[in-house]
Amino acid sequence: MPNPITHDRRYFEDLAEGETFALGPMKVTKTDIIEFATEFDPFPFHLDEKAAKQSLLGGLAASGWQTGGLSLRMLVDALLSRVASMGGLGFAGLKWKRPLMKGDTLSGTATITSLRRSNSRPEMGILTVAFDMHNQRGEQVMTLNLANLVEVRNPGAGAAQ
């Protein structure tokens, strides 16, 4: 019986390795940075422009976790809200290559790098997506590999891959 929540979304079988999704753009403001940092990452280089200018970052910079959160939001908008997503499994290879600064615009791509059926749960497939995030100057800001569970349309069809 089809899942009434995901019946109109793409299932595991509808996805392909190498498929790429555009993410963003999203501009990051001083207010965005300070509000996020105040609650989640209260270091001076995320909270105070004067202190930030004297830091290694050279100016007010978004938390790496904010960059990751913004990137995940873009992935939901571009892909995960359109597939029968069953939740995340985790991530690997997170690299913050350079800071996302006040006034920067974040964008990038997410590419499906791997698809495999679960051996123990035939109703689930595992999707791995590689993020490649940049600022408006084309400078790489963050890379990340994310694993997500995706519903299989017909769990009884086909063996685990």
N, CA, C and O atoms as a GROMACS GRO file, in nm:
protein
  644
    1MET      N    1   0.085  -0.119   0.000
    1MET     CA    2   0.000   0.000   0.000
    1MET      C    3   0.089   0.124   0.000
    1MET      O    4   0.178   0.135   0.084
    2PRO      N    5   0.067   0.216  -0.092
    2PRO     CA    6   0.152   0.336  -0.097
    2PRO      C    7   0.139   0.422   0.029
    2PRO      O    8   0.033   0.432   0.090
    3ASN      N    9   0.249   0.482   0.066
    3ASN     CA   10   0.252   0.573   0.180
    3ASN      C   11   0.181   0.702   0.140
    3ASN      O   12   0.222   0.766   0.044
    4PRO      N   13   0.073   0.742   0.212
    4PRO     CA   14   0.000   0.863   0.172
    4PRO      C   15   0.082   0.991   0.183
    4PRO      O   16   0.050   1.091   0.119
    5ILE      N   17   0.187   0.989   0.262
    5ILE     CA   18   0.271   1.109   0.278
    5ILE      C   19   0.370   1.123   0.164
    5ILE      O   20   0.400   1.234   0.121
    6THR      N   21   0.420   1.011   0.113
    6THR     CA   22   0.526   1.016   0.013
    6THR      C   23   0.483   0.967  -0.125
    6THR      O   24   0.568   0.953  -0.213
    7HIS      N   25   0.356   0.940  -0.146
    7HIS     CA   26   0.311   0.880  -0.273
    7HIS      C   27   0.345   0.965  -0.396
    7HIS      O   28   0.362   0.910  -0.505
    8ASP      N   29   0.355   1.096  -0.381
    8ASP     CA   30   0.383   1.183  -0.496
    8ASP      C   31   0.529   1.227  -0.503
    8ASP      O   32   0.563   1.321  -0.576
    9ARG      N   33   0.614   1.162  -0.428
    9ARG     CA   34   0.756   1.197  -0.427
    9ARG      C   35   0.837   1.093  -0.501
    9ARG      O   36   0.788   0.984  -0.532
   10ARG      N   37   0.961   1.126  -0.528
   10ARG     CA   38   1.052   1.031  -0.593
   10ARG      C   39   1.098   0.928  -0.491
   10ARG      O   40   1.132   0.962  -0.378
   11TYR      N   41   1.098   0.803  -0.532
   11TYR     CA   42   1.143   0.694  -0.447
   11TYR      C   43   1.288   0.660  -0.481
   11TYR      O   44   1.346   0.712  -0.576
   12PHE      N   45   1.344   0.571  -0.402
   12PHE     CA   46   1.482   0.526  -0.422
   12PHE      C   47   1.508   0.488  -0.568
   12PHE      O   48   1.610   0.526  -0.625
   13GLU      N   49   1.415   0.414  -0.626
   13GLU     CA   50   1.432   0.365  -0.763
   13GLU      C   51   1.434   0.478  -0.866
   13GLU      O   52   1.481   0.458  -0.978
   14ASP      N   53   1.385   0.593  -0.830
   14ASP     CA   54   1.378   0.706  -0.923
   14ASP      C   55   1.505   0.791  -0.926
   14ASP      O   56   1.517   0.882  -1.007
   15LEU      N   57   1.598   0.761  -0.838
   15LEU     CA   58   1.721   0.840  -0.826
   15LEU      C   59   1.834   0.773  -0.903
   15LEU      O   60   1.832   0.653  -0.927
   16ALA      N   61   1.934   0.852  -0.940
   16ALA     CA   62   2.047   0.799  -1.017
   16ALA      C   63   2.179   0.856  -0.966
   16ALA      O   64   2.189   0.975  -0.936
   17GLU      N   65   2.278   0.770  -0.958
   17GLU     CA   66   2.413   0.818  -0.925
   17GLU      C   67   2.456   0.920  -1.030
   17GLU      O   68   2.430   0.903  -1.149
   18GLY      N   69   2.521   1.025  -0.984
   18GLY     CA   70   2.567   1.131  -1.072
   18GLY      C   71   2.468   1.244  -1.089
   18GLY      O   72   2.502   1.350  -1.141
   19GLU      N   73   2.345   1.224  -1.045
   19GLU     CA   74   2.244   1.330  -1.054
   19GLU      C   75   2.289   1.446  -0.966
   19GLU      O   76   2.328   1.426  -0.851
   20THR      N   77   2.282   1.568  -1.020
   20THR     CA   78   2.331   1.686  -0.949
   20THR      C   79   2.219   1.787  -0.933
   20THR      O   80   2.137   1.806  -1.022
   21PHE      N   81   2.218   1.852  -0.817
   21PHE     CA   82   2.114   1.949  -0.782
   21PHE      C   83   2.180   2.081  -0.745
   21PHE      O   84   2.275   2.085  -0.667
   22ALA      N   85   2.130   2.190  -0.802
   22ALA     CA   86   2.179   2.324  -0.769
   22ALA      C   87   2.125   2.364  -0.632
   22ALA      O   88   2.007   2.344  -0.603
   23LEU      N   89   2.211   2.421  -0.550
   23LEU     CA   90   2.174   2.465  -0.415
   23LEU      C   91   2.193   2.616  -0.406
   23LEU      O   92   2.297   2.670  -0.445
   24GLY      N   93   2.092   2.684  -0.353
   24GLY     CA   94   2.102   2.828  -0.332
   24GLY      C   95   2.059   2.905  -0.453
   24GLY      O   96   1.994   2.852  -0.543
   25PRO      N   97   2.096   3.031  -0.455
   25PRO     CA   98   2.185   3.105  -0.364
   25PRO      C   99   2.112   3.155  -0.239
   25PRO      O  100   1.990   3.168  -0.237
   26MET      N  101   2.191   3.183  -0.136
   26MET     CA  102   2.141   3.239  -0.012
   26MET      C  103   2.244   3.337   0.044
   26MET      O  104   2.357   3.299   0.074
   27LYS      N  105   2.204   3.464   0.057
   27LYS     CA  106   2.293   3.567   0.111
   27LYS      C  107   2.291   3.561   0.264
   27LYS      O  108   2.186   3.540   0.325
   28VAL      N  109   2.408   3.579   0.324
   28VAL     CA  110   2.422   3.574   0.470
   28VAL      C  111   2.450   3.715   0.520
   28VAL      O  112   2.549   3.778   0.480
   29THR      N  113   2.364   3.764   0.607
   29THR     CA  114   2.378   3.900   0.660
   29THR      C  115   2.445   3.901   0.796
   29THR      O  116   2.460   3.797   0.862
   30LYS      N  117   2.486   4.019   0.837
   30LYS     CA  118   2.542   4.039   0.971
   30LYS      C  119   2.444   3.990   1.076
   30LYS      O  120   2.483   3.921   1.170
   31THR      N  121   2.318   4.026   1.061
   31THR     CA  122   2.215   3.984   1.157
   31THR      C  123   2.202   3.833   1.162
   31THR      O  124   2.194   3.775   1.270
   32ASP      N  125   2.202   3.767   1.045
   32ASP     CA  126   2.194   3.620   1.040
   32ASP      C  127   2.308   3.558   1.121
   32ASP      O  128   2.287   3.467   1.202
   33ILE      N  129   2.429   3.608   1.098
   33ILE     CA  130   2.547   3.552   1.164
   33ILE      C  131   2.540   3.570   1.315
   33ILE      O  132   2.563   3.476   1.390
   34ILE      N  133   2.509   3.690   1.357
   34ILE     CA  134   2.507   3.719   1.501
   34ILE      C  135   2.394   3.643   1.572
   34ILE      O  136   2.414   3.591   1.682
   35GLU      N  137   2.277   3.636   1.510
   35GLU     CA  138   2.167   3.563   1.573
   35GLU      C  139   2.200   3.415   1.589
   35GLU      O  140   2.174   3.358   1.695
   36PHE      N  141   2.256   3.353   1.486
   36PHE     CA  142   2.293   3.212   1.496
   36PHE      C  143   2.401   3.192   1.603
   36PHE      O  144   2.390   3.104   1.688
   37ALA      N  145   2.504   3.275   1.597
   37ALA     CA  146   2.615   3.261   1.690
   37ALA      C  147   2.573   3.284   1.834
   37ALA      O  148   2.621   3.216   1.924
   38THR      N  149   2.485   3.380   1.856
   38THR     CA  150   2.439   3.409   1.992
   38THR      C  151   2.378   3.284   2.055
   38THR      O  152   2.398   3.257   2.174
   39GLU      N  153   2.305   3.210   1.976
   39GLU     CA  154   2.239   3.092   2.030
   39GLU      C  155   2.325   2.967   2.027
   39GLU      O  156   2.318   2.886   2.119
   40PHE      N  157   2.406   2.949   1.923
   40PHE     CA  158   2.471   2.819   1.904
   40PHE      C  159   2.623   2.818   1.901
   40PHE      O  160   2.682   2.713   1.927
   41ASP      N  161   2.689   2.928   1.872
   41ASP     CA  162   2.835   2.926   1.853
   41ASP      C  163   2.894   3.062   1.891
   41ASP      O  164   2.942   3.136   1.805
   42PRO      N  165   2.889   3.096   2.021
   42PRO     CA  166   2.918   3.234   2.064
   42PRO      C  167   3.066   3.269   2.075
   42PRO      O  168   3.112   3.312   2.181
   43PHE      N  169   3.139   3.252   1.967
   43PHE     CA  170   3.278   3.298   1.964
   43PHE      C  171   3.282   3.443   1.916
   43PHE      O  172   3.196   3.483   1.838
   44PRO      N  173   3.379   3.521   1.962
   44PRO     CA  174   3.386   3.663   1.926
   44PRO      C  175   3.386   3.690   1.775
   44PRO      O  176   3.330   3.790   1.730
   45PHE      N  177   3.450   3.602   1.696
   45PHE     CA  178   3.458   3.626   1.552
   45PHE      C  179   3.326   3.599   1.480
   45PHE      O  180   3.314   3.623   1.360
   46HIS      N  181   3.225   3.548   1.556
   46HIS     CA  182   3.090   3.532   1.503
   46HIS      C  183   2.994   3.638   1.560
   46HIS      O  184   2.882   3.652   1.512
   47LEU      N  185   3.039   3.710   1.662
   47LEU     CA  186   2.949   3.800   1.735
   47LEU      C  187   2.984   3.948   1.725
   47LEU      O  188   2.894   4.033   1.730
   48ASP      N  189   3.112   3.980   1.712
   48ASP     CA  190   3.158   4.118   1.724
   48ASP      C  191   3.250   4.152   1.607
   48ASP      O  192   3.354   4.089   1.589
   49GLU      N  193   3.210   4.251   1.528
   49GLU     CA  194   3.289   4.285   1.409
   49GLU      C  195   3.431   4.330   1.443
   49GLU      O  196   3.525   4.295   1.372
   50LYS      N  197   3.447   4.406   1.549
   50LYS     CA  198   3.581   4.454   1.586
   50LYS      C  199   3.671   4.337   1.625
   50LYS      O  200   3.784   4.326   1.579
   51ALA      N  201   3.619   4.251   1.710
   51ALA     CA  202   3.697   4.132   1.750
   51ALA      C  203   3.724   4.043   1.629
   51ALA      O  204   3.833   3.986   1.616
   52ALA      N  205   3.625   4.030   1.541
   52ALA     CA  206   3.639   3.945   1.424
   52ALA      C  207   3.750   3.996   1.330
   52ALA      O  208   3.824   3.917   1.272
   53LYS      N  209   3.762   4.129   1.317
   53LYS     CA  210   3.865   4.186   1.230
   53LYS      C  211   4.005   4.154   1.281
   53LYS      O  212   4.099   4.144   1.203
   54GLN      N  213   4.018   4.139   1.412
   54GLN     CA  214   4.147   4.109   1.473
   54GLN      C  215   4.176   3.959   1.477
   54GLN      O  216   4.286   3.918   1.515
   55SER      N  217   4.078   3.877   1.438
   55SER     CA  218   4.095   3.732   1.444
   55SER      C  219   4.160   3.679   1.316
   55SER      O  220   4.182   3.752   1.220
   56LEU      N  221   4.190   3.553   1.317
   56LEU     CA  222   4.244   3.483   1.202
   56LEU      C  223   4.150   3.495   1.081
   56LEU      O  224   4.196   3.492   0.967
   57LEU      N  225   4.019   3.509   1.106
   57LEU     CA  226   3.921   3.515   0.998
   57LEU      C  227   3.917   3.650   0.929
   57LEU      O  228   3.875   3.659   0.813
   58GLY      N  229   3.960   3.755   0.996
   58GLY     CA  230   3.971   3.887   0.937
   58GLY      C  231   3.840   3.963   0.921
   58GLY      O  232   3.838   4.067   0.855
   59GLY      N  233   3.734   3.913   0.978
   59GLY     CA  234   3.605   3.980   0.969
   59GLY      C  235   3.495   3.891   1.023
   59GLY      O  236   3.518   3.775   1.055
   60LEU      N  237   3.376   3.947   1.032
   60LEU     CA  238   3.262   3.874   1.087
   60LEU      C  239   3.230   3.755   0.996
   60LEU      O  240   3.200   3.772   0.878
   61ALA      N  241   3.237   3.636   1.053
   61ALA     CA  242   3.220   3.512   0.977
   61ALA      C  243   3.111   3.426   1.038
   61ALA      O  244   3.093   3.422   1.159
   62ALA      N  245   3.037   3.359   0.951
   62ALA     CA  246   2.936   3.263   0.996
   62ALA      C  247   3.005   3.144   1.059
   62ALA      O  248   3.115   3.105   1.020
   63SER      N  249   2.939   3.086   1.157
   63SER     CA  250   2.984   2.959   1.212
   63SER      C  251   2.984   2.855   1.102
   63SER      O  252   2.899   2.857   1.013
   64GLY      N  253   3.078   2.765   1.108
   64GLY     CA  254   3.077   2.653   1.013
   64GLY      C  255   2.948   2.574   1.024
   64GLY      O  256   2.896   2.523   0.925
   65TRP      N  257   2.896   2.564   1.146
   65TRP     CA  258   2.769   2.491   1.167
   65TRP      C  259   2.654   2.566   1.100
   65TRP      O  260   2.559   2.503   1.052
   66GLN      N  261   2.660   2.698   1.095
   66GLN     CA  262   2.559   2.775   1.025
   66GLN      C  263   2.570   2.748   0.875
   66GLN      O  264   2.468   2.731   0.807
   67THR      N  265   2.691   2.744   0.823
   67THR     CA  266   2.712   2.711   0.683
   67THR      C  267   2.653   2.574   0.651
   67THR      O  268   2.586   2.556   0.549
   68GLY      N  269   2.679   2.478   0.739
   68GLY     CA  270   2.623   2.344   0.720
   68GLY      C  271   2.472   2.344   0.726
   68GLY      O  272   2.407   2.279   0.644
   69GLY      N  273   2.415   2.416   0.822
   69GLY     CA  274   2.270   2.423   0.834
   69GLY      C  275   2.204   2.488   0.713
   69GLY      O  276   2.100   2.442   0.665
   70LEU      N  277   2.264   2.596   0.665
   70LEU     CA  278   2.211   2.663   0.545
   70LEU      C  279   2.219   2.569   0.424
   70LEU      O  280   2.128   2.564   0.342
   71SER      N  281   2.329   2.496   0.415
   71SER     CA  282   2.347   2.402   0.304
   71SER      C  283   2.243   2.290   0.310
   71SER      O  284   2.187   2.250   0.208
   72LEU      N  285   2.217   2.240   0.430
   72LEU     CA  286   2.115   2.137   0.447
   72LEU      C  287   1.978   2.190   0.408
   72LEU      O  288   1.901   2.121   0.342
   73ARG      N  289   1.947   2.313   0.448
   73ARG     CA  290   1.819   2.372   0.408
   73ARG      C  291   1.806   2.377   0.256
   73ARG      O  292   1.700   2.347   0.202
   74MET      N  293   1.914   2.415   0.189
   74MET     CA  294   1.912   2.420   0.043
   74MET      C  295   1.892   2.280  -0.016
   74MET      O  296   1.825   2.265  -0.118
   75LEU      N  297   1.951   2.177   0.048
   75LEU     CA  298   1.933   2.039   0.000
   75LEU      C  299   1.788   1.995   0.017
   75LEU      O  300   1.733   1.929  -0.070
   76VAL      N  301   1.727   2.032   0.128
   76VAL     CA  302   1.586   2.000   0.148
   76VAL      C  303   1.502   2.066   0.038
   76VAL      O  304   1.416   2.002  -0.022
   77ASP      N  305   1.528   2.193   0.012
   77ASP     CA  306   1.453   2.266  -0.091
   77ASP      C  307   1.472   2.204  -0.230
   77ASP      O  308   1.376   2.194  -0.307
   78ALA      N  309   1.594   2.163  -0.262
   78ALA     CA  310   1.626   2.115  -0.397
   78ALA      C  311   1.598   1.967  -0.418
   78ALA      O  312   1.571   1.924  -0.530
   79LEU      N  313   1.605   1.886  -0.310
   79LEU     CA  314   1.598   1.742  -0.327
   79LEU      C  315   1.514   1.671  -0.221
   79LEU      O  316   1.415   1.605  -0.255
   80LEU      N  317   1.551   1.684  -0.096
   80LEU     CA  318   1.492   1.597   0.006
   80LEU      C  319   1.342   1.617   0.025
   80LEU      O  320   1.273   1.523   0.064
   81SER      N  321   1.290   1.736  -0.002
   81SER     CA  322   1.145   1.756   0.008
   81SER      C  323   1.072   1.697  -0.111
   81SER      O  324   0.949   1.692  -0.112
   82ARG      N  325   1.146   1.651  -0.210
   82ARG     CA  326   1.086   1.594  -0.332
   82ARG      C  327   1.105   1.443  -0.342
   82ARG      O  328   1.056   1.379  -0.435
   83VAL      N  329   1.176   1.386  -0.244
   83VAL     CA  330   1.194   1.241  -0.242
   83VAL      C  331   1.128   1.185  -0.116
   83VAL      O  332   1.095   1.259  -0.024
   84ALA      N  333   1.111   1.055  -0.115
   84ALA     CA  334   1.049   0.987  -0.002
   84ALA      C  335   1.156   0.965   0.106
   84ALA      O  336   1.192   0.852   0.138
   85SER      N  337   1.204   1.076   0.160
   85SER     CA  338   1.310   1.073   0.261
   85SER      C  339   1.256   1.015   0.391
   85SER      O  340   1.146   1.047   0.435
   86MET      N  341   1.336   0.929   0.452
   86MET     CA  342   1.298   0.867   0.578
   86MET      C  343   1.388   0.913   0.693
   86MET      O  344   1.376   0.864   0.806
   87GLY      N  345   1.478   1.008   0.665
   87GLY     CA  346   1.565   1.060   0.770
   87GLY      C  347   1.712   1.042   0.737
   87GLY      O  348   1.750   0.966   0.648
   88GLY      N  349   1.792   1.113   0.812
   88GLY     CA  350   1.936   1.111   0.790
   88GLY      C  351   2.006   1.002   0.868
   88GLY      O  352   1.958   0.959   0.973
   89LEU      N  353   2.119   0.958   0.816
   89LEU     CA  354   2.203   0.859   0.883
   89LEU      C  355   2.331   0.920   0.939
   89LEU      O  356   2.396   0.860   1.025
   90GLY      N  357   2.367   1.037   0.889
   90GLY     CA  358   2.489   1.101   0.936
   90GLY      C  359   2.567   1.159   0.820
   90GLY      O  360   2.521   1.161   0.706
   91PHE      N  361   2.686   1.206   0.852
   91PHE     CA  362   2.770   1.267   0.749
   91PHE      C  363   2.915   1.231   0.773
   91PHE      O  364   2.954   1.189   0.881
   92ALA      N  365   2.994   1.249   0.668
   92ALA     CA  366   3.137   1.222   0.675
   92ALA      C  367   3.209   1.325   0.588
   92ALA      O  368   3.149   1.386   0.500
   93GLY      N  369   3.336   1.342   0.614
   93GLY     CA  370   3.419   1.425   0.528
   93GLY      C  371   3.387   1.573   0.534
   93GLY      O  372   3.412   1.644   0.436
   94LEU      N  373   3.334   1.622   0.645
   94LEU     CA  374   3.303   1.764   0.656
   94LEU      C  375   3.434   1.844   0.656
   94LEU      O  376   3.523   1.819   0.737
   95LYS      N  377   3.442   1.939   0.564
   95LYS     CA  378   3.557   2.029   0.557
   95LYS      C  379   3.507   2.171   0.538
   95LYS      O  380   3.434   2.200   0.442
   96TRP      N  381   3.545   2.258   0.629
   96TRP     CA  382   3.519   2.400   0.612
   96TRP      C  383   3.645   2.457   0.548
   96TRP      O  384   3.748   2.472   0.613
   97LYS      N  385   3.636   2.488   0.420
   97LYS     CA  386   3.753   2.527   0.341
   97LYS      C  387   3.791   2.673   0.362
   97LYS      O  388   3.910   2.707   0.359
   98ARG      N  389   3.692   2.760   0.382
   98ARG     CA  390   3.715   2.901   0.411
   98ARG      C  391   3.589   2.953   0.476
   98ARG      O  392   3.482   2.894   0.459
   99PRO      N  393   3.600   3.061   0.552
   99PRO     CA  394   3.482   3.112   0.622
   99PRO      C  395   3.382   3.176   0.526
   99PRO      O  396   3.418   3.233   0.423
  100LEU      N  397   3.256   3.165   0.563
  100LEU     CA  398   3.148   3.236   0.496
  100LEU      C  399   3.135   3.369   0.570
  100LEU      O  400   3.098   3.372   0.687
  101MET      N  401   3.166   3.478   0.501
  101MET     CA  402   3.175   3.609   0.564
  101MET      C  403   3.045   3.686   0.552
  101MET      O  404   2.960   3.657   0.468
  102LYS      N  405   3.031   3.787   0.638
  102LYS     CA  406   2.917   3.878   0.632
  102LYS      C  407   2.902   3.930   0.489
  102LYS      O  408   2.999   3.978   0.429
  103GLY      N  409   2.780   3.921   0.435
  103GLY     CA  410   2.754   3.969   0.300
  103GLY      C  411   2.780   3.868   0.190
  103GLY      O  412   2.745   3.893   0.074
  104ASP      N  413   2.840   3.754   0.223
  104ASP     CA  414   2.864   3.651   0.122
  104ASP      C  415   2.733   3.585   0.081
  104ASP      O  416   2.635   3.585   0.156
  105THR      N  417   2.735   3.530  -0.039
  105THR     CA  418   2.622   3.452  -0.090
  105THR      C  419   2.668   3.309  -0.105
  105THR      O  420   2.766   3.281  -0.176
  106LEU      N  421   2.598   3.219  -0.039
  106LEU     CA  422   2.630   3.076  -0.040
  106LEU      C  423   2.548   3.006  -0.147
  106LEU      O  424   2.427   3.026  -0.157
  107SER      N  425   2.615   2.923  -0.227
  107SER     CA  426   2.547   2.837  -0.324
  107SER      C  427   2.638   2.719  -0.352
  107SER      O  428   2.752   2.714  -0.306
  108GLY      N  429   2.586   2.625  -0.427
  108GLY     CA  430   2.669   2.509  -0.458
  108GLY      C  431   2.590   2.402  -0.528
  108GLY      O  432   2.486   2.427  -0.589
  109THR      N  433   2.643   2.280  -0.518
  109THR     CA  434   2.577   2.164  -0.577
  109THR      C  435   2.577   2.049  -0.478
  109THR      O  436   2.660   2.041  -0.388
  110ALA      N  437   2.479   1.962  -0.498
  110ALA     CA  438   2.473   1.834  -0.427
  110ALA      C  439   2.464   1.727  -0.535
  110ALA      O  440   2.377   1.732  -0.622
  111THR      N  441   2.555   1.630  -0.529
  111THR     CA  442   2.560   1.525  -0.629
  111THR      C  443   2.540   1.390  -0.562
  111THR      O  444   2.602   1.360  -0.461
  112ILE      N  445   2.451   1.310  -0.620
  112ILE     CA  446   2.431   1.174  -0.568
  112ILE      C  447   2.554   1.092  -0.606
  112ILE      O  448   2.582   1.072  -0.724
  113THR      N  449   2.626   1.046  -0.504
  113THR     CA  450   2.748   0.969  -0.529
  113THR      C  451   2.730   0.820  -0.508
  113THR      O  452   2.811   0.740  -0.554
  114SER      N  453   2.622   0.783  -0.438
  114SER     CA  454   2.602   0.641  -0.411
  114SER      C  455   2.456   0.615  -0.379
  114SER      O  456   2.389   0.695  -0.313
  115LEU      N  457   2.407   0.502  -0.427
  115LEU     CA  458   2.274   0.451  -0.396
  115LEU      C  459   2.287   0.302  -0.369
  115LEU      O  460   2.343   0.229  -0.450
  116ARG      N  461   2.236   0.257  -0.256
  116ARG     CA  462   2.238   0.113  -0.229
  116ARG      C  463   2.116   0.075  -0.147
  116ARG      O  464   2.070   0.150  -0.061
  117ARG      N  465   2.066  -0.044  -0.175
  117ARG     CA  466   1.954  -0.097  -0.098
  117ARG      C  467   2.006  -0.147   0.035
  117ARG      O  468   2.117  -0.200   0.044
  118SER      N  469   1.926  -0.131   0.137
  118SER     CA  470   1.961  -0.185   0.269
  118SER      C  471   1.948  -0.336   0.265
  118SER      O  472   1.850  -0.389   0.213
  119ASN      N  473   2.048  -0.405   0.320
  119ASN     CA  474   2.042  -0.551   0.328
  119ASN      C  475   1.942  -0.598   0.432
  119ASN      O  476   1.878  -0.702   0.415
  120SER      N  477   1.928  -0.524   0.540
  120SER     CA  478   1.842  -0.568   0.651
  120SER      C  479   1.702  -0.508   0.648
  120SER      O  480   1.611  -0.562   0.711
  121ARG      N  481   1.682  -0.400   0.576
  121ARG     CA  482   1.552  -0.332   0.570
  121ARG      C  483   1.514  -0.310   0.424
  121ARG      O  484   1.547  -0.206   0.368
  122PRO      N  485   1.445  -0.404   0.362
  122PRO     CA  486   1.416  -0.395   0.219
  122PRO      C  487   1.331  -0.275   0.178
  122PRO      O  488   1.327  -0.240   0.060
  123GLU      N  489   1.265  -0.212   0.272
  123GLU     CA  490   1.184  -0.095   0.242
  123GLU      C  491   1.266   0.033   0.234
  123GLU      O  492   1.211   0.141   0.207
  124MET      N  493   1.397   0.022   0.258
  124MET     CA  494   1.484   0.140   0.262
  124MET      C  495   1.602   0.128   0.167
  124MET      O  496   1.658   0.021   0.146
  125GLY      N  497   1.636   0.242   0.110
  125GLY     CA  498   1.760   0.254   0.034
  125GLY      C  499   1.844   0.363   0.099
  125GLY      O  500   1.792   0.449   0.171
  126ILE      N  501   1.972   0.360   0.074
  126ILE     CA  502   2.063   0.459   0.130
  126ILE      C  503   2.119   0.544   0.017
  126ILE      O  504   2.181   0.494  -0.077
  127LEU      N  505   2.096   0.673   0.030
  127LEU     CA  506   2.138   0.774  -0.067
  127LEU      C  507   2.256   0.849  -0.006
  127LEU      O  508   2.247   0.896   0.108
  128THR      N  509   2.365   0.862  -0.079
  128THR     CA  510   2.477   0.945  -0.034
  128THR      C  511   2.492   1.061  -0.130
  128THR      O  512   2.495   1.044  -0.252
  129VAL      N  513   2.501   1.180  -0.072
  129VAL     CA  514   2.508   1.305  -0.149
  129VAL      C  515   2.635   1.380  -0.110
  129VAL      O  516   2.665   1.394   0.009
  130ALA      N  517   2.708   1.428  -0.209
  130ALA     CA  518   2.827   1.510  -0.185
  130ALA      C  519   2.793   1.657  -0.206
  130ALA      O  520   2.744   1.695  -0.313
  131PHE      N  521   2.818   1.738  -0.105
  131PHE     CA  522   2.799   1.883  -0.113
  131PHE      C  523   2.929   1.947  -0.161
  131PHE      O  524   3.038   1.904  -0.123
  132ASP      N  525   2.917   2.049  -0.244
  132ASP     CA  526   3.028   2.132  -0.286
  132ASP      C  527   2.976   2.276  -0.282
  132ASP      O  528   2.909   2.321  -0.375
  133MET      N  529   3.007   2.347  -0.175
  133MET     CA  530   2.949   2.478  -0.149
  133MET      C  531   3.053   2.588  -0.172
  133MET      O  532   3.170   2.573  -0.136
  134HIS      N  533   3.008   2.700  -0.232
  134HIS     CA  534   3.096   2.811  -0.269
  134HIS      C  535   3.036   2.945  -0.227
  134HIS      O  536   2.916   2.956  -0.202
  135ASN      N  537   3.122   3.045  -0.220
  135ASN     CA  538   3.073   3.182  -0.203
  135ASN      C  539   3.052   3.244  -0.341
  135ASN      O  540   3.072   3.177  -0.442
  136GLN      N  541   3.013   3.369  -0.345
  136GLN     CA  542   2.982   3.437  -0.471
  136GLN      C  543   3.105   3.458  -0.560
  136GLN      O  544   3.090   3.488  -0.678
  137ARG      N  545   3.223   3.441  -0.506
  137ARG     CA  546   3.346   3.452  -0.586
  137ARG      C  547   3.391   3.316  -0.640
  137ARG      O  548   3.495   3.306  -0.704
  138GLY      N  549   3.310   3.212  -0.615
  138GLY     CA  550   3.344   3.079  -0.662
  138GLY      C  551   3.444   3.008  -0.574
  138GLY      O  552   3.494   2.902  -0.610
  139GLU      N  553   3.474   3.066  -0.457
  139GLU     CA  554   3.570   3.003  -0.365
  139GLU      C  555   3.498   2.896  -0.283
  139GLU      O  556   3.390   2.919  -0.228
  140GLN      N  557   3.559   2.779  -0.277
  140GLN     CA  558   3.498   2.668  -0.204
  140GLN      C  559   3.493   2.701  -0.055
  140GLN      O  560   3.593   2.739   0.005
  141VAL      N  561   3.375   2.685   0.003
  141VAL     CA  562   3.351   2.716   0.144
  141VAL      C  563   3.341   2.588   0.227
  141VAL      O  564   3.394   2.582   0.338
  142MET      N  565   3.271   2.486   0.173
  142MET     CA  566   3.248   2.365   0.252
  142MET      C  567   3.227   2.246   0.160
  142MET      O  568   3.169   2.259   0.052
  143THR      N  569   3.275   2.130   0.204
  143THR     CA  570   3.242   2.003   0.140
  143THR      C  571   3.191   1.909   0.248
  143THR      O  572   3.227   1.921   0.366
  144LEU      N  573   3.108   1.815   0.207
  144LEU     CA  574   3.044   1.726   0.304
  144LEU      C  575   2.980   1.612   0.227
  144LEU      O  576   2.929   1.631   0.117
  145ASN      N  577   2.981   1.492   0.285
  145ASN     CA  578   2.908   1.377   0.232
  145ASN      C  579   2.800   1.340   0.332
  145ASN      O  580   2.829   1.316   0.450
  146LEU      N  581   2.677   1.335   0.285
  146LEU     CA  582   2.561   1.312   0.371
  146LEU      C  583   2.492   1.183   0.329
  146LEU      O  584   2.471   1.161   0.210
  147ALA      N  585   2.456   1.098   0.425
  147ALA     CA  586   2.381   0.976   0.398
  147ALA      C  587   2.238   0.993   0.447
  147ALA      O  588   2.215   1.046   0.556
  148ASN      N  589   2.143   0.948   0.366
  148ASN     CA  590   2.002   0.965   0.397
  148ASN      C  591   1.927   0.838   0.357
  148ASN      O  592   1.959   0.775   0.257
  149LEU      N  593   1.828   0.803   0.436
  149LEU     CA  594   1.741   0.690   0.402
  149LEU      C  595   1.630   0.738   0.309
  149LEU      O  596   1.574   0.846   0.328
  150VAL      N  597   1.600   0.657   0.207
  150VAL     CA  598   1.494   0.689   0.112
  150VAL      C  599   1.407   0.565   0.098
  150VAL      O  600   1.455   0.452   0.087
  151GLU      N  601   1.277   0.589   0.098
  151GLU     CA  602   1.180   0.481   0.086
  151GLU      C  603   1.191   0.413  -0.051
  151GLU      O  604   1.205   0.479  -0.154
  152VAL      N  605   1.182   0.280  -0.049
  152VAL     CA  606   1.179   0.200  -0.170
  152VAL      C  607   1.032   0.183  -0.210
  152VAL      O  608   0.948   0.153  -0.126
  153ARG      N  609   1.003   0.202  -0.338
  153ARG     CA  610   0.865   0.195  -0.386
  153ARG      C  611   0.807   0.054  -0.365
  153ARG      O  612   0.696   0.040  -0.314
  154ASN      N  613   0.882  -0.047  -0.404
  154ASN     CA  614   0.834  -0.184  -0.393
  154ASN      C  615   0.940  -0.268  -0.324
  154ASN      O  616   1.028  -0.322  -0.391
  155PRO      N  617   0.934  -0.281  -0.193
  155PRO     CA  618   1.039  -0.350  -0.117
  155PRO      C  619   1.058  -0.496  -0.159
  155PRO      O  620   1.167  -0.551  -0.142
  156GLY      N  621   0.955  -0.557  -0.212
  156GLY     CA  622   0.965  -0.698  -0.251
  156GLY      C  623   1.036  -0.720  -0.384
  156GLY      O  624   1.075  -0.832  -0.415
  157ALA      N  625   1.054  -0.616  -0.461
  157ALA     CA  626   1.116  -0.629  -0.593
  157ALA      C  627   1.267  -0.614  -0.583
  157ALA      O  628   1.317  -0.520  -0.522
  158GLY      N  629   1.339  -0.706  -0.642
  158GLY     CA  630   1.484  -0.693  -0.651
  158GLY      C  631   1.556  -0.722  -0.521
  158GLY      O  632   1.502  -0.700  -0.413
  159ALA      N  633   1.675  -0.772  -0.533
  159ALA     CA  634   1.759  -0.799  -0.417
  159ALA      C  635   1.836  -0.675  -0.379
  159ALA      O  636   1.849  -0.582  -0.458
  160ALA      N  637   1.887  -0.674  -0.256
  160ALA     CA  638   1.972  -0.564  -0.211
  160ALA      C  639   2.093  -0.556  -0.301
  160ALA      O  640   2.152  -0.657  -0.340
  161GLN      N  641   2.129  -0.430  -0.334
  161GLN     CA  642   2.243  -0.409  -0.424
  161GLN      C  643   2.369  -0.388  -0.344
  161GLN      O  644   2.476  -0.368  -0.402
   0.00000   0.00000   0.00000
